[in-house]
Amino acid sequence: MAAHECNHCGQRIEAGCAHCPYCGTPTPEQRDQQFAPRRARFVALFLALALFSLAMMLWLPRVLRH
Ligand SMILES: [Zn+2]
């Protein structure tokens, strides 16, 4: 990871810092780390729903026919 610039004040922030040492704005890296678990859970939920819908689409016509 390389050093990057603060989105708020433009100062250089060393890699691995959670906040800008000059103005205290959270770094994009830190934001990604905070939202990553939530996004992973959302994707898992969406995949489960998609699989459930697919199973229903395959299963329901067979039930209705009999
Ligand atoms: Zn800053």
N, CA, C, O and the ligand as a Tripos MOL2 file, in Angstrom:
@<TRIPOS>MOLECULE
protein
  265   263    67     0     0
PROTEIN
NO_CHARGES

@<TRIPOS>ATOM
      1 N           0.8410   -1.1990    0.0000 N.3       1 MET1
      2 CA          0.0000    0.0000    0.0000 C.3       1 MET1
      3 C           0.8770    1.2510    0.0000 C.2       1 MET1
      4 O           1.8610    1.3170    0.7370 O.2       1 MET1
      5 N           0.5390    2.2060   -0.7920 N.am      2 ALA2
      6 CA          1.3210    3.4340   -0.8750 C.3       2 ALA2
      7 C           0.6050    4.5490   -0.1250 C.2       2 ALA2
      8 O          -0.5880    4.4620    0.1670 O.2       2 ALA2
      9 N           1.3510    5.5820    0.1750 N.am      3 ALA3
     10 CA          0.7570    6.7630    0.8050 C.3       3 ALA3
     11 C          -0.1700    7.4420   -0.1930 C.2       3 ALA3
     12 O           0.0550    7.3700   -1.4010 O.2       3 ALA3
     13 N          -1.2010    8.0920    0.3010 N.am      4 HIS4
     14 CA         -2.1500    8.7570   -0.5860 C.3       4 HIS4
     15 C          -2.5440   10.0970   -0.0050 C.2       4 HIS4
     16 O          -2.1450   10.4460    1.1060 O.2       4 HIS4
     17 N          -3.3180   10.8370   -0.7510 N.am      5 GLU5
     18 CA         -3.6980   12.1730   -0.3060 C.3       5 GLU5
     19 C          -5.0710   12.1610    0.3520 C.2       5 GLU5
     20 O          -5.9560   11.3970   -0.0330 O.2       5 GLU5
     21 N          -5.2280   13.0130    1.3370 N.am      6 CYS6
     22 CA         -6.5120   13.1480    2.0220 C.3       6 CYS6
     23 C          -7.5410   13.7470    1.0720 C.2       6 CYS6
     24 O          -7.2470   14.7040    0.3560 O.2       6 CYS6
     25 N          -8.7400   13.1870    1.0650 N.am      7 ASN7
     26 CA         -9.8030   13.7110    0.2020 C.3       7 ASN7
     27 C         -10.2740   15.0810    0.6620 C.2       7 ASN7
     28 O         -10.8170   15.8570   -0.1230 O.2       7 ASN7
     29 N         -10.0650   15.3690    1.9200 N.am      8 HIS8
     30 CA        -10.6080   16.6000    2.4910 C.3       8 HIS8
     31 C          -9.6170   17.7550    2.4090 C.2       8 HIS8
     32 O          -9.9610   18.8280    1.9110 O.2       8 HIS8
     33 N          -8.3830   17.5510    2.8940 N.am      9 CYS9
     34 CA         -7.4390   18.6600    2.9660 C.3       9 CYS9
     35 C          -6.2740   18.4970    1.9960 C.2       9 CYS9
     36 O          -5.4900   19.4300    1.8220 O.2       9 CYS9
     37 N          -6.1410   17.3290    1.3590 N.am     10 GLY10
     38 CA         -5.1060   17.1510    0.3430 C.3      10 GLY10
     39 C          -3.7320   16.8370    0.8950 C.2      10 GLY10
     40 O          -2.7780   16.7350    0.1240 O.2      10 GLY10
     41 N          -3.5950   16.6800    2.1970 N.am     11 GLN11
     42 CA         -2.3060   16.3530    2.7990 C.3      11 GLN11
     43 C          -1.9810   14.8810    2.5840 C.2      11 GLN11
     44 O          -2.8740   14.0550    2.3960 O.2      11 GLN11
     45 N          -0.6940   14.5680    2.6150 N.am     12 ARG12
     46 CA         -0.2560   13.1970    2.4090 C.3      12 ARG12
     47 C          -0.5430   12.3600    3.6700 C.2      12 ARG12
     48 O          -0.2100   12.7660    4.7840 O.2      12 ARG12
     49 N          -1.1590   11.1960    3.4760 N.am     13 ILE13
     50 CA         -1.4340   10.2990    4.5950 C.3      13 ILE13
     51 C          -0.6460    9.0150    4.3780 C.2      13 ILE13
     52 O          -0.6860    8.4360    3.2930 O.2      13 ILE13
     53 N           0.0620    8.5730    5.3960 N.am     14 GLU14
     54 CA          0.7940    7.3290    5.2930 C.3      14 GLU14
     55 C          -0.1730    6.1600    5.1960 C.2      14 GLU14
     56 O          -1.2510    6.1840    5.7900 O.2      14 GLU14
     57 N           0.2200    5.1310    4.4390 N.am     15 ALA15
     58 CA         -0.6290    3.9570    4.2970 C.3      15 ALA15
     59 C          -0.8590    3.3040    5.6510 C.2      15 ALA15
     60 O           0.0500    3.2430    6.4780 O.2      15 ALA15
     61 N          -2.0610    2.8220    5.8740 N.am     16 GLY16
     62 CA         -2.3710    2.1430    7.1250 C.3      16 GLY16
     63 C          -3.0020    3.0510    8.1540 C.2      16 GLY16
     64 O          -3.5120    2.5660    9.1630 O.2      16 GLY16
     65 N          -2.9840    4.3730    7.9290 N.am     17 CYS17
     66 CA         -3.6070    5.3070    8.8570 C.3      17 CYS17
     67 C          -5.1210    5.2820    8.6560 C.2      17 CYS17
     68 O          -5.6060    5.3280    7.5250 O.2      17 CYS17
     69 N          -5.8480    5.2110    9.7450 N.am     18 ALA18
     70 CA         -7.3030    5.1680    9.6550 C.3      18 ALA18
     71 C          -7.8820    6.5510    9.4020 C.2      18 ALA18
     72 O          -8.9400    6.6860    8.7860 O.2      18 ALA18
     73 N          -7.1800    7.5860    9.8830 N.am     19 HIS19
     74 CA         -7.6830    8.9560    9.7520 C.3      19 HIS19
     75 C          -6.5580    9.8670    9.2880 C.2      19 HIS19
     76 O          -5.3830    9.5810    9.5170 O.2      19 HIS19
     77 N          -6.9180   10.9520    8.6430 N.am     20 CYS20
     78 CA         -5.9430   11.9700    8.2560 C.3      20 CYS20
     79 C          -5.3790   12.6060    9.5160 C.2      20 CYS20
     80 O          -6.1510   13.0490   10.3660 O.2      20 CYS20
     81 N          -4.0450   12.6670    9.6680 N.am     21 PRO21
     82 CA         -3.4690   13.2700   10.8870 C.3      21 PRO21
     83 C          -3.6690   14.7790   10.9470 C.2      21 PRO21
     84 O          -3.4600   15.3850   11.9980 O.2      21 PRO21
     85 N          -4.0700   15.3980    9.8360 N.am     22 TYR22
     86 CA         -4.2000   16.8590    9.7970 C.3      22 TYR22
     87 C          -5.6280   17.3210   10.0860 C.2      22 TYR22
     88 O          -5.8350   18.2720   10.8410 O.2      22 TYR22
     89 N          -6.6100   16.6490    9.4880 N.am     23 CYS23
     90 CA         -7.9890   17.1140    9.6760 C.3      23 CYS23
     91 C          -8.8880   16.0390   10.2830 C.2      23 CYS23
     92 O         -10.0180   16.3360   10.6700 O.2      23 CYS23
     93 N          -8.4060   14.7820   10.3750 N.am     24 GLY24
     94 CA         -9.1850   13.7380   11.0430 C.3      24 GLY24
     95 C         -10.1870   13.0320   10.1640 C.2      24 GLY24
     96 O         -10.9700   12.2200   10.6570 O.2      24 GLY24
     97 N         -10.1860   13.3210    8.8610 N.am     25 THR25
     98 CA        -11.1170   12.6480    7.9560 C.3      25 THR25
     99 C         -10.7200   11.1800    7.7870 C.2      25 THR25
    100 O          -9.5490   10.8920    7.5380 O.2      25 THR25
    101 N         -11.6690   10.2450    7.9160 N.am     26 PRO26
    102 CA        -11.3340    8.8390    7.6970 C.3      26 PRO26
    103 C         -10.8350    8.6140    6.2790 C.2      26 PRO26
    104 O         -11.3680    9.1930    5.3320 O.2      26 PRO26
    105 N          -9.8200    7.7790    6.1260 N.am     27 THR27
    106 CA         -9.2660    7.5070    4.7980 C.3      27 THR27
    107 C         -10.1960    6.5760    4.0390 C.2      27 THR27
    108 O         -10.9600    5.8400    4.6640 O.2      27 THR27
    109 N         -10.1570    6.5850    2.7000 N.am     28 PRO28
    110 CA        -10.9900    5.6670    1.9080 C.3      28 PRO28
    111 C         -10.7350    4.2090    2.2650 C.2      28 PRO28
    112 O         -11.6590    3.3960    2.2700 O.2      28 PRO28
    113 N          -9.4830    3.8790    2.5650 N.am     29 GLU29
    114 CA         -9.1620    2.5070    2.9600 C.3      29 GLU29
    115 C          -9.9580    2.0990    4.1800 C.2      29 GLU29
    116 O         -10.5280    1.0100    4.2430 O.2      29 GLU29
    117 N          -9.9820    3.0080    5.1580 N.am     30 GLN30
    118 CA        -10.7000    2.7330    6.3990 C.3      30 GLN30
    119 C         -12.1850    2.5670    6.1320 C.2      30 GLN30
    120 O         -12.8310    1.6910    6.7080 O.2      30 GLN30
    121 N         -12.7290    3.4110    5.2570 N.am     31 ARG31
    122 CA        -14.1580    3.3070    4.9280 C.3      31 ARG31
    123 C         -14.4680    1.9590    4.3090 C.2      31 ARG31
    124 O         -15.4850    1.3400    4.6250 O.2      31 ARG31
    125 N         -13.5720    1.4950    3.4080 N.am     32 ASP32
    126 CA        -13.7840    0.1980    2.7650 C.3      32 ASP32
    127 C         -13.7940   -0.9180    3.7970 C.2      32 ASP32
    128 O         -14.5980   -1.8480    3.7280 O.2      32 ASP32
    129 N         -12.8670   -0.8020    4.7710 N.am     33 GLN33
    130 CA        -12.8010   -1.8470    5.7940 C.3      33 GLN33
    131 C         -14.0620   -1.8650    6.6440 C.2      33 GLN33
    132 O         -14.5110   -2.9210    7.0910 O.2      33 GLN33
    133 N         -14.6310   -0.6720    6.8620 N.am     34 GLN34
    134 CA        -15.8320   -0.6120    7.6960 C.3      34 GLN34
    135 C         -17.0360   -1.2040    6.9800 C.2      34 GLN34
    136 O         -17.8760   -1.8600    7.5960 O.2      34 GLN34
    137 N         -17.1130   -0.9660    5.6690 N.am     35 PHE35
    138 CA        -18.3100   -1.3870    4.9530 C.3      35 PHE35
    139 C         -18.1690   -2.7720    4.3270 C.2      35 PHE35
    140 O         -19.1580   -3.3500    3.8750 O.2      35 PHE35
    141 N         -16.9560   -3.3040    4.2970 N.am     36 ALA36
    142 CA        -16.7370   -4.5960    3.6470 C.3      36 ALA36
    143 C         -17.5900   -5.7110    4.2480 C.2      36 ALA36
    144 O         -18.2340   -6.4410    3.4940 O.2      36 ALA36
    145 N         -17.6230   -5.8760    5.5800 N.am     37 PRO37
    146 CA        -18.4380   -6.9760    6.1340 C.3      37 PRO37
    147 C         -19.9100   -6.8120    5.8050 C.2      37 PRO37
    148 O         -20.6040   -7.7880    5.5160 O.2      37 PRO37
    149 N         -20.3890   -5.5610    5.8490 N.am     38 ARG38
    150 CA        -21.8030   -5.3310    5.5590 C.3      38 ARG38
    151 C         -22.1160   -5.6720    4.1070 C.2      38 ARG38
    152 O         -23.1560   -6.2560    3.8050 O.2      38 ARG38
    153 N         -21.1970   -5.2980    3.2080 N.am     39 ARG39
    154 CA        -21.4010   -5.5790    1.7860 C.3      39 ARG39
    155 C         -21.3610   -7.0830    1.5300 C.2      39 ARG39
    156 O         -22.1470   -7.6000    0.7350 O.2      39 ARG39
    157 N         -20.4550   -7.7820    2.1960 N.am     40 ALA40
    158 CA        -20.3440   -9.2220    2.0110 C.3      40 ALA40
    159 C         -21.6330   -9.9090    2.4610 C.2      40 ALA40
    160 O         -22.0980  -10.8580    1.8290 O.2      40 ALA40
    161 N         -22.2000   -9.4160    3.5610 N.am     41 ARG41
    162 CA        -23.4390  -10.0010    4.0700 C.3      41 ARG41
    163 C         -24.5900   -9.7330    3.1060 C.2      41 ARG41
    164 O         -25.4450  -10.5920    2.8910 O.2      41 ARG41
    165 N         -24.6030   -8.5250    2.5240 N.am     42 PHE42
    166 CA        -25.6490   -8.1690    1.5640 C.3      42 PHE42
    167 C         -25.5600   -9.0570    0.3260 C.2      42 PHE42
    168 O         -26.5770   -9.5230   -0.1880 O.2      42 PHE42
    169 N         -24.3270   -9.2880   -0.1500 N.am     43 VAL43
    170 CA        -24.1310  -10.1260   -1.3320 C.3      43 VAL43
    171 C         -24.5690  -11.5600   -1.0350 C.2      43 VAL43
    172 O         -25.1980  -12.2030   -1.8760 O.2      43 VAL43
    173 N         -24.2410  -12.0620    0.1540 N.am     44 ALA44
    174 CA        -24.6250  -13.4160    0.5370 C.3      44 ALA44
    175 C         -26.1440  -13.5380    0.6000 C.2      44 ALA44
    176 O         -26.7150  -14.5350    0.1580 O.2      44 ALA44
    177 N         -26.7970  -12.5100    1.1560 N.am     45 LEU45
    178 CA        -28.2560  -12.4980    1.2530 C.3      45 LEU45
    179 C         -28.8810  -12.4840   -0.1390 C.2      45 LEU45
    180 O         -29.8510  -13.1930   -0.4090 O.2      45 LEU45
    181 N         -28.3090  -11.6680   -1.0110 N.am     46 PHE46
    182 CA        -28.8250  -11.5590   -2.3710 C.3      46 PHE46
    183 C         -28.6650  -12.8760   -3.1140 C.2      46 PHE46
    184 O         -29.5670  -13.2910   -3.8420 O.2      46 PHE46
    185 N         -27.5190  -13.5420   -2.9360 N.am     47 LEU47
    186 CA        -27.2830  -14.8170   -3.6040 C.3      47 LEU47
    187 C         -28.2570  -15.8780   -3.0990 C.2      47 LEU47
    188 O         -28.7670  -16.6820   -3.8790 O.2      47 LEU47
    189 N         -28.5120  -15.8770   -1.7910 N.am     48 ALA48
    190 CA        -29.4500  -16.8300   -1.2130 C.3      48 ALA48
    191 C         -30.8500  -16.6140   -1.7850 C.2      48 ALA48
    192 O         -31.5620  -17.5670   -2.1010 O.2      48 ALA48
    193 N         -31.2280  -15.3400   -1.9120 N.am     49 LEU49
    194 CA        -32.5380  -15.0100   -2.4670 C.3      49 LEU49
    195 C         -32.6300  -15.4420   -3.9280 C.2      49 LEU49
    196 O         -33.6540  -15.9670   -4.3630 O.2      49 LEU49
    197 N         -31.5530  -15.2180   -4.6810 N.am     50 ALA50
    198 CA        -31.5240  -15.5840   -6.0920 C.3      50 ALA50
    199 C         -31.6380  -17.1060   -6.2440 C.2      50 ALA50
    200 O         -32.3610  -17.5970   -7.1120 O.2      50 ALA50
    201 N         -30.9250  -17.8380   -5.4010 N.am     51 LEU51
    202 CA        -30.9840  -19.2990   -5.4470 C.3      51 LEU51
    203 C         -32.3790  -19.7990   -5.0800 C.2      51 LEU51
    204 O         -32.8910  -20.7470   -5.6760 O.2      51 LEU51
    205 N         -32.9880  -19.1410   -4.0800 N.am     52 PHE52
    206 CA        -34.3290  -19.5210   -3.6580 C.3      52 PHE52
    207 C         -35.3340  -19.2830   -4.7910 C.2      52 PHE52
    208 O         -36.1980  -20.1230   -5.0450 O.2      52 PHE52
    209 N         -35.2190  -18.1390   -5.4650 N.am     53 SER53
    210 CA        -36.0990  -17.8330   -6.5870 C.3      53 SER53
    211 C         -35.9200  -18.8390   -7.7050 C.2      53 SER53
    212 O         -36.8950  -19.2880   -8.3080 O.2      53 SER53
    213 N         -34.6800  -19.1910   -7.9800 N.am     54 LEU54
    214 CA        -34.3900  -20.1600   -9.0410 C.3      54 LEU54
    215 C         -34.9920  -21.5190   -8.6900 C.2      54 LEU54
    216 O         -35.5820  -22.1770   -9.5470 O.2      54 LEU54
    217 N         -34.8450  -21.9340   -7.4480 N.am     55 ALA55
    218 CA        -35.3980  -23.2090   -7.0060 C.3      55 ALA55
    219 C         -36.9190  -23.2110   -7.1310 C.2      55 ALA55
    220 O         -37.5190  -24.2020   -7.5460 O.2      55 ALA55
    221 N         -37.5320  -22.0810   -6.7650 N.am     56 MET56
    222 CA        -38.9880  -21.9600   -6.8630 C.3      56 MET56
    223 C         -39.4530  -22.0150   -8.3150 C.2      56 MET56
    224 O         -40.4700  -22.6340   -8.6280 O.2      56 MET56
    225 N         -38.7000  -21.3650   -9.1970 N.am     57 MET57
    226 CA        -39.0560  -21.3460  -10.6170 C.3      57 MET57
    227 C         -39.0130  -22.7460  -11.2010 C.2      57 MET57
    228 O         -39.8110  -23.0830  -12.0760 O.2      57 MET57
    229 N         -38.0800  -23.5640  -10.7200 N.am     58 LEU58
    230 CA        -37.9600  -24.9240  -11.2320 C.3      58 LEU58
    231 C         -38.9670  -25.8610  -10.5630 C.2      58 LEU58
    232 O         -39.4340  -26.8250  -11.1690 O.2      58 LEU58
    233 N         -39.2910  -25.5610   -9.3060 N.am     59 TRP59
    234 CA        -40.0810  -26.4830   -8.5050 C.3      59 TRP59
    235 C         -41.5820  -26.2390   -8.6730 C.2      59 TRP59
    236 O         -42.3650  -27.1860   -8.7470 O.2      59 TRP59
    237 N         -41.9810  -24.9560   -8.7310 N.am     60 LEU60
    238 CA        -43.4030  -24.6260   -8.7660 C.3      60 LEU60
    239 C         -44.1510  -25.1760   -9.9810 C.2      60 LEU60
    240 O         -45.2210  -25.7560   -9.7940 O.2      60 LEU60
    241 N         -43.6600  -25.0320  -11.2130 N.am     61 PRO61
    242 CA        -44.4120  -25.5520  -12.3620 C.3      61 PRO61
    243 C         -44.6770  -27.0550  -12.2410 C.2      61 PRO61
    244 O         -45.7200  -27.5430  -12.6780 O.2      61 PRO61
    245 N         -43.7360  -27.7790  -11.6490 N.am     62 ARG62
    246 CA        -43.9090  -29.2210  -11.4920 C.3      62 ARG62
    247 C         -45.0510  -29.5290  -10.5250 C.2      62 ARG62
    248 O         -45.8110  -30.4760  -10.7220 O.2      62 ARG62
    249 N         -45.1570  -28.7060   -9.4710 N.am     63 VAL63
    250 CA        -46.1970  -28.9030   -8.4650 C.3      63 VAL63
    251 C         -47.5710  -28.5570   -9.0440 C.2      63 VAL63
    252 O         -48.5490  -29.2630   -8.7970 O.2      63 VAL63
    253 N         -47.6390  -27.4760   -9.8080 N.am     64 LEU64
    254 CA        -48.9200  -27.0160  -10.3420 C.3      64 LEU64
    255 C         -49.4540  -27.9740  -11.4010 C.2      64 LEU64
    256 O         -50.6670  -28.0600  -11.5940 O.2      64 LEU64
    257 N         -48.5900  -28.6810  -12.0750 N.am     65 ARG65
    258 CA        -49.0100  -29.5720  -13.1480 C.3      65 ARG65
    259 C         -49.7360  -30.8080  -12.5910 C.2      65 ARG65
    260 O         -50.6440  -31.3420  -13.2290 O.2      65 ARG65
    261 N         -49.3240  -31.2570  -11.3900 N.am     66 HIS66
    262 CA        -49.8880  -32.4760  -10.8430 C.3      66 HIS66
    263 C         -51.1540  -32.2380  -10.0340 C.2      66 HIS66
    264 O         -51.7390  -33.1860   -9.5100 O.2      66 HIS66
    265 ZN         -7.0410   15.6850    5.8410 Zn       67 ZN67
@<TRIPOS>BOND
     1     1     2 1
     2     2     3 1
     3     3     4 2
     4     3     5 am
     5     5     6 1
     6     6     7 1
     7     7     8 2
     8     7     9 am
     9     9    10 1
    10    10    11 1
    11    11    12 2
    12    11    13 am
    13    13    14 1
    14    14    15 1
    15    15    16 2
    16    15    17 am
    17    17    18 1
    18    18    19 1
    19    19    20 2
    20    19    21 am
    21    21    22 1
    22    22    23 1
    23    23    24 2
    24    23    25 am
    25    25    26 1
    26    26    27 1
    27    27    28 2
    28    27    29 am
    29    29    30 1
    30    30    31 1
    31    31    32 2
    32    31    33 am
    33    33    34 1
    34    34    35 1
    35    35    36 2
    36    35    37 am
    37    37    38 1
    38    38    39 1
    39    39    40 2
    40    39    41 am
    41    41    42 1
    42    42    43 1
    43    43    44 2
    44    43    45 am
    45    45    46 1
    46    46    47 1
    47    47    48 2
    48    47    49 am
    49    49    50 1
    50    50    51 1
    51    51    52 2
    52    51    53 am
    53    53    54 1
    54    54    55 1
    55    55    56 2
    56    55    57 am
    57    57    58 1
    58    58    59 1
    59    59    60 2
    60    59    61 am
    61    61    62 1
    62    62    63 1
    63    63    64 2
    64    63    65 am
    65    65    66 1
    66    66    67 1
    67    67    68 2
    68    67    69 am
    69    69    70 1
    70    70    71 1
    71    71    72 2
    72    71    73 am
    73    73    74 1
    74    74    75 1
    75    75    76 2
    76    75    77 am
    77    77    78 1
    78    78    79 1
    79    79    80 2
    80    79    81 am
    81    81    82 1
    82    82    83 1
    83    83    84 2
    84    83    85 am
    85    85    86 1
    86    86    87 1
    87    87    88 2
    88    87    89 am
    89    89    90 1
    90    90    91 1
    91    91    92 2
    92    91    93 am
    93    93    94 1
    94    94    95 1
    95    95    96 2
    96    95    97 am
    97    97    98 1
    98    98    99 1
    99    99   100 2
   100    99   101 am
   101   101   102 1
   102   102   103 1
   103   103   104 2
   104   103   105 am
   105   105   106 1
   106   106   107 1
   107   107   108 2
   108   107   109 am
   109   109   110 1
   110   110   111 1
   111   111   112 2
   112   111   113 am
   113   113   114 1
   114   114   115 1
   115   115   116 2
   116   115   117 am
   117   117   118 1
   118   118   119 1
   119   119   120 2
   120   119   121 am
   121   121   122 1
   122   122   123 1
   123   123   124 2
   124   123   125 am
   125   125   126 1
   126   126   127 1
   127   127   128 2
   128   127   129 am
   129   129   130 1
   130   130   131 1
   131   131   132 2
   132   131   133 am
   133   133   134 1
   134   134   135 1
   135   135   136 2
   136   135   137 am
   137   137   138 1
   138   138   139 1
   139   139   140 2
   140   139   141 am
   141   141   142 1
   142   142   143 1
   143   143   144 2
   144   143   145 am
   145   145   146 1
   146   146   147 1
   147   147   148 2
   148   147   149 am
   149   149   150 1
   150   150   151 1
   151   151   152 2
   152   151   153 am
   153   153   154 1
   154   154   155 1
   155   155   156 2
   156   155   157 am
   157   157   158 1
   158   158   159 1
   159   159   160 2
   160   159   161 am
   161   161   162 1
   162   162   163 1
   163   163   164 2
   164   163   165 am
   165   165   166 1
   166   166   167 1
   167   167   168 2
   168   167   169 am
   169   169   170 1
   170   170   171 1
   171   171   172 2
   172   171   173 am
   173   173   174 1
   174   174   175 1
   175   175   176 2
   176   175   177 am
   177   177   178 1
   178   178   179 1
   179   179   180 2
   180   179   181 am
   181   181   182 1
   182   182   183 1
   183   183   184 2
   184   183   185 am
   185   185   186 1
   186   186   187 1
   187   187   188 2
   188   187   189 am
   189   189   190 1
   190   190   191 1
   191   191   192 2
   192   191   193 am
   193   193   194 1
   194   194   195 1
   195   195   196 2
   196   195   197 am
   197   197   198 1
   198   198   199 1
   199   199   200 2
   200   199   201 am
   201   201   202 1
   202   202   203 1
   203   203   204 2
   204   203   205 am
   205   205   206 1
   206   206   207 1
   207   207   208 2
   208   207   209 am
   209   209   210 1
   210   210   211 1
   211   211   212 2
   212   211   213 am
   213   213   214 1
   214   214   215 1
   215   215   216 2
   216   215   217 am
   217   217   218 1
   218   218   219 1
   219   219   220 2
   220   219   221 am
   221   221   222 1
   222   222   223 1
   223   223   224 2
   224   223   225 am
   225   225   226 1
   226   226   227 1
   227   227   228 2
   228   227   229 am
   229   229   230 1
   230   230   231 1
   231   231   232 2
   232   231   233 am
   233   233   234 1
   234   234   235 1
   235   235   236 2
   236   235   237 am
   237   237   238 1
   238   238   239 1
   239   239   240 2
   240   239   241 am
   241   241   242 1
   242   242   243 1
   243   243   244 2
   244   243   245 am
   245   245   246 1
   246   246   247 1
   247   247   248 2
   248   247   249 am
   249   249   250 1
   250   250   251 1
   251   251   252 2
   252   251   253 am
   253   253   254 1
   254   254   255 1
   255   255   256 2
   256   255   257 am
   257   257   258 1
   258   258   259 1
   259   259   260 2
   260   259   261 am
   261   261   262 1
   262   262   263 1
   263   263   264 2
@<TRIPOS>SUBSTRUCTURE
     1 MET1         2 RESIDUE 1 A MET
     2 ALA2         6 RESIDUE 1 A ALA
     3 ALA3        10 RESIDUE 1 A ALA
     4 HIS4        14 RESIDUE 1 A HIS
     5 GLU5        18 RESIDUE 1 A GLU
     6 CYS6        22 RESIDUE 1 A CYS
     7 ASN7        26 RESIDUE 1 A ASN
     8 HIS8        30 RESIDUE 1 A HIS
     9 CYS9        34 RESIDUE 1 A CYS
    10 GLY10       38 RESIDUE 1 A GLY
    11 GLN11       42 RESIDUE 1 A GLN
    12 ARG12       46 RESIDUE 1 A ARG
    13 ILE13       50 RESIDUE 1 A ILE
    14 GLU14       54 RESIDUE 1 A GLU
    15 ALA15       58 RESIDUE 1 A ALA
    16 GLY16       62 RESIDUE 1 A GLY
    17 CYS17       66 RESIDUE 1 A CYS
    18 ALA18       70 RESIDUE 1 A ALA
    19 HIS19       74 RESIDUE 1 A HIS
    20 CYS20       78 RESIDUE 1 A CYS
    21 PRO21       82 RESIDUE 1 A PRO
    22 TYR22       86 RESIDUE 1 A TYR
    23 CYS23       90 RESIDUE 1 A CYS
    24 GLY24       94 RESIDUE 1 A GLY
    25 THR25       98 RESIDUE 1 A THR
    26 PRO26      102 RESIDUE 1 A PRO
    27 THR27      106 RESIDUE 1 A THR
    28 PRO28      110 RESIDUE 1 A PRO
    29 GLU29      114 RESIDUE 1 A GLU
    30 GLN30      118 RESIDUE 1 A GLN
    31 ARG31      122 RESIDUE 1 A ARG
    32 ASP32      126 RESIDUE 1 A ASP
    33 GLN33      130 RESIDUE 1 A GLN
    34 GLN34      134 RESIDUE 1 A GLN
    35 PHE35      138 RESIDUE 1 A PHE
    36 ALA36      142 RESIDUE 1 A ALA
    37 PRO37      146 RESIDUE 1 A PRO
    38 ARG38      150 RESIDUE 1 A ARG
    39 ARG39      154 RESIDUE 1 A ARG
    40 ALA40      158 RESIDUE 1 A ALA
    41 ARG41      162 RESIDUE 1 A ARG
    42 PHE42      166 RESIDUE 1 A PHE
    43 VAL43      170 RESIDUE 1 A VAL
    44 ALA44      174 RESIDUE 1 A ALA
    45 LEU45      178 RESIDUE 1 A LEU
    46 PHE46      182 RESIDUE 1 A PHE
    47 LEU47      186 RESIDUE 1 A LEU
    48 ALA48      190 RESIDUE 1 A ALA
    49 LEU49      194 RESIDUE 1 A LEU
    50 ALA50      198 RESIDUE 1 A ALA
    51 LEU51      202 RESIDUE 1 A LEU
    52 PHE52      206 RESIDUE 1 A PHE
    53 SER53      210 RESIDUE 1 A SER
    54 LEU54      214 RESIDUE 1 A LEU
    55 ALA55      218 RESIDUE 1 A ALA
    56 MET56      222 RESIDUE 1 A MET
    57 MET57      226 RESIDUE 1 A MET
    58 LEU58      230 RESIDUE 1 A LEU
    59 TRP59      234 RESIDUE 1 A TRP
    60 LEU60      238 RESIDUE 1 A LEU
    61 PRO61      242 RESIDUE 1 A PRO
    62 ARG62      246 RESIDUE 1 A ARG
    63 VAL63      250 RESIDUE 1 A VAL
    64 LEU64      254 RESIDUE 1 A LEU
    65 ARG65      258 RESIDUE 1 A ARG
    66 HIS66      262 RESIDUE 1 A HIS
    67 ZN67       265 GROUP 0 **** ****
